[in-house]
Amino acid sequence: MEGSAAKGVELNDCDADNRKSSIVSRIYVTGYNTSLSGHDFVLSMRAIFDSCGEVMHVYIPGYARRRKLNRFALIYLRGEGAQEKR
């Protein structure tokens, strides 16, 4: 019985860590060079925001239709501290 109780505590601690790291923050970004290709822009945003947490997604509204960068983008970050570093 003692072994199973200890395993339950470990799982609960692990679940708490997963909940903390599953917090997603969204950042609104403006003022970047709109002449970049979409791929180059995404790579540069990942490099800039990598220290703030895991860059989950870089969203450029309307990019797929126009093939031109919009004047703003949304960066989605996940990880402990992502909320504080926005």
Buried (B, 14 or more C-beta within 10 A) or exposed (E): EEEEEEEEEEEEEEEEEEEEBEBBBEBEBEEBEEEEEBEEBBEBBEEEBEEBBBBBEBBBEEBEEEEEBBEBBBBBBBBEBBEEEB
